[in-house]
Amino acid sequence: MRALRSPSKALALLFASLIALALSGCMGGGSSLPGQNPMPTSVLFTGAPTSMPVGTSATLDASAIYANTVVINLAANTPNSLVNYTVQCGSASCGTLTGNAEVGATTYTAPAAVPTGGTVTITATAQADSAVSAKATITITPPLPPTLAFVAPIQGSVQAGAQAQYAVTITNDSSPTPEVNWTVTCNGAACGSVAPVTTTSGQAATYTAPGTASSAAGEVVTLTATLVGDPASDPAVSISTEVTILPPAQALANGSYVFQLQSSYAQSVATPLAMDTGEFTVAGGVVTGGEEDLLVNSFCSGYSGQCSPAQATEHKVVGGAYTANSDGSTTITLQLDSGTTQTLTGIVSANGQGFTAQIDGVPALVSLRPQTTTAAPRGGYALALNGQSYDQGPAWMTGVLNIDGTNSASGNGSVLDIQAPNLSYGGEEALAPTAVTAPDSYGRIVFALSPAASDSLPFPPVYVAGYVIDTGHIALMETGDQTDNSNFQGQLMGQAISQGAQTGAFTAAGLANQSYVFGLQGLSNNGYGDQAGVLTFNASGGVSGLMTVSDLSGSQSQQPLQVTGSYTIEANGRIAITNLTDGSIYPYSMVLDLAANGRALAITYKGQDIAGGEAYQRAASTFSPTSLNGAYGLNASALYTASSTTTTVQSTEQGSLAMVPGASTVDLTGFANVAVPVNRTANTSEDNAVTGSFTPATNGVMAGTLTGLNVTSPTTAGQFTLYQIDSGHALVIENDSTQETLGLLTAQP
């Protein structure tokens, strides 16, 4: 078999021959007479594979090699480097050889079946001398097994009666038109349907969920694609995914809602931060009006600041709409008077009154609650703010504001604790009197947190806008003061919780033998860190309990630790806890500001380890295996290291879980809508099936696992500790080094 030579390779051989001739003349070697053709001395294979699967092709290239004494006659005496190819094996079918565009090359296609002996031998023989040849031995292997893979993203939940599309890619299939058949299975009577039931590689199939879900947390169905008719596929190749069927969509009831939204952040990434707090009203499926305060700030990396002042603006909501999505989430669109549009996405609770559940304020990035009053607040309020300071990086505040006058706070019983890395001020700060504006038609008030005249380390004042939610709660947001360049000028968001009739009347006797479960999120020496635990106060000024400290370093002891400490309490509800440690971790300081109905806002600090969040009074000291049972909403915040970088990224996880007590465990099934920040791929969300189990304990602290909350690997199980508050509430914290997750479980109606 003769292959055509390309001009480029012919020229290369010509130049090689000229160089060889020149060298032979210089070195005094032998020579050939004009008119005589030189003979090749060997054949050289290049690029021959050592093995090939059946039916595949490869390019082989061989050339005849000549000695370095040649005479070139451009008319007739150019050395012939071409070869002829043959193939042999132990069977009748050894594959085929065909011409190739490359000079001297051939394309070899392996036989459809492995030949006897498992190898083929390809011989390249010089055309100029049939006695000169070379051989290449190739092992022929069985075909690569066919594989299936789902086309991302894979929707993990579908609302009852809604549709979602799924597709798979098919590789290594020997059929002329590779196809898969779709089936759906479940434990219930109705599993839904798929159409078309047969699709090609990459073609979408539409899954239609059944009209109703069998439980509040949703039926779980299995959607399977099985390869059709590949003769090499034995047994059949298939791939499956679980889909949670959600209850029918919950519409937002007509009325007004107060929302808070904080953009996700990434450590050491210059991403603008946005905080947004406001109110909007819906009627007949559309947004009819509202008001909001918006803060936007460039990212402030590190612990020491150098941030630009936040840009604070106030806007009216002039319109908008909301829609229920097929994955069970609700998207709310707000149109502002500035011409911009904002979008909020979350899970609506079973009673149609807001998102599933939230850790109010600090840990949660999104919350939505129905507004039931716009009346002026009165009495003591425990408050918390966290976010970014102007010049000192991340900052946390907790305190008490006693609104003891008509639209005013005298400062009596008011206090503020400020913590931020490298502050020249901080700790307990007395507050000066402040006006509290009367609520406008949307429930918006404004007040200032300023240091009292007696304060020895005064702090920059913080100007705050609040949106009244109900008689017990106010959503808080730092707002700008355009005339005062010395204000805090940061980016702070949080909440205030009423102290009600207990304002100014808290005592150590009333606190004795009470236990509080807390969940906190913030900074540690290793980056970001979560804390959760339960503390019990005794009558003599001592505190004891369990505490989990979690970060991504892997160096912290992340299992619950037995801790002790000391406390003092003030009449305004401020509890100062000192020397909180188990003897191995360094002592923490903690401040709890008590509110009515067993609520409290909390902050811990030790050097650059600072975290803030919420605490809940326990209803009992002992728990039974059936204390948690039924449907629960989940709202969680997750911190993880992005796979492509060393960046720490924050995500939100909202969903619904069914908790079923068993013989030795409490089992969980359900779903979570996981928000994926832009640092990973794009601003999007994924619906993950969630499963897990916890081992009941009489002290309400349960060890267990949850699968479906890992942002980068949803099928990877995480180690969690559950701190039970009562039969309707529990905190969960991840205690492995894969990811930091802190979440609140709240019983659904």
LINFENGI-V397469 format. One line per field, one symbol per residue. ss: DSSP state (H for helix, E for strand, - for the rest). phi: phi as a letter, one per 20 degrees, with the letter a starting at -180 (. if undefined). burial: b if it has 24 or more other C-alpha atoms within 12 Angstrom, else e. Layout:
ss: ???
phi: ???
burial: ???
This chain:
ss: ------HHHHHHHHHHHHHHHHHHHHH------------EEEEEEE----EEE---EEEEEEEEEE----------------EEEEEEE------EEEE-----EEEEE---------EEEEEEEE------EEEEEEEEE-----EEEE------EEE---EEEE-EEEE-------EEEEEEE-------EEE--EEE----EEEE----------EEEEEEEEE----------EEEEEEEEE--------EEEEEEEE---E------EEEEEEEEEEE--EEEEEEEEEEEE-------------EEEEEEEEEEEEEE----EEEEEEEE----EEEEEEEE------E----------EEEEEE-------EEEEEEEEEE-----EEEEEEEEEE-E--EE-----EEEEEE------EEEEE--EE--------EEEEEE-E----------EEEEEEEEE--EEEEEE------------EEEEEEEE-HHH-----HHHH---EEEEEEEEEE--EEEEEEEEEEE----EEEEEEEEEE---------EEEEEEEEE----EEEEEEEE------EEEEEEE----EEEEEEEE--EEEEEEEEE------------EEEEEEEEEEEE------EEEEEEEEEEEEEE----EEEEEEEEEEE-------EEEEEEEEEEEE-----EEEEEEE---------EEEEEEEEEE--EEEEEE-----EEEEEEEE--
phi: .ddfeegfffffffffffffffffffemffbdegndefdfdacdecmffebbfgmecbedccbfddfedcdecffbdffeefcddcccaecfddocdcfcfffmebdddfffcffgnmcccddddfffbfedbbccdceedfffffccbfefedfebcfgnecbdcbcedcmeeffcfbcddcccaeefddnbcbffccefnfedeedfffceebfeofddddcddfdmefeebffebbcbeceeegggeeffgqdcdccccffccfmdfdgeccbcacbddbmncedrqbbdcccbffdemednmefgfedcdceedrqbbceefenecddddedfenecdcdcadeffemdofgabegnffeecbbcfedbcfffboecfcbcbqcefccmgbcccrcdeeecflacfnfmebcdccbgmfecqnfcfdegbfcfffefdneccbcdcfffefecfdffdecdcdfebfdbcedbfcecfddfeffldbcbrbccfelfegmcecfffegmecceccccadcfepebdcbrccdddfdndcbrdbddcbeemeefeegdfdcacbccdffnedddcleadndeffedccddfcflmdbdcbcbameecbcrcccffebeccdfdfdboecedccccdbeffebdfecdcdccaccddcfdfcbdecbrbbededfffecbfbbcddfdcrbcefbfemddeaccdodffebgeefdecdddfebfdbbdccfcdefadccbddcfef
burial: ebbebeeeeeeebbebbeebbeeeeeeeeeeeeeeebbbbbbbbbeebbebbbbbbbbbbbbbbbbbbbbbbeeeeebbbbbbbbbbbbeeeebbbbbbeebbbbbbbbbbbbbbeebbbbbbbbbbbbeebbbbbbbbbbbbebbbbbbeeebbbbbbbbbbbbbbbbbbbbbeeebbbbbbbbbeeeebbbbeebbbbbebbbbbbbbbbbbbbbbbbbbbbbbbbebeebeeebbbbbbbbbbbbbbbbbebbbbbbbbbbbbbeeeebbbbbbbbbbbeeebbbbbbbbbbbbbbbbbbebebbbbbbbbbbbbbbbbbbbbbbbbbbbbbbeeeeebbbbbbbbbbbbbbbbbbbbbbbbbbbbbbbbbbbbbbbbbbbbbbbbbbbbbbbbbbbbbbbeeebbbbbbbbbbbbbbebeebbbbbbbbbbbbbbeebbbbbbbbbbbeeeeebbbbbbbbbbbbbbbbbbbbbbbbeeeeebbbbbbbbbbbbbbebbbbbebeebebbbbbbbbbbbbbbbbbbbbbbbbbbeebbbbbbbbbbbbbeebebbbbbbbbbbbbbbbbbbbbbbbbeeeeeebbbbbbbbbebbbbbbbbbebbbbbbbbbbbbebeebbbbbbbbbbbbbbbbbbbeeeebbbbbbbbbbbbbbeeeebbbbbbbbbbbbbebbeeeebbbbbbbbbbbbbebbbbbbbbbbbbbbebeebbbbbbbbbbbbbbbbbbbbbbbbbbbbbbbbe
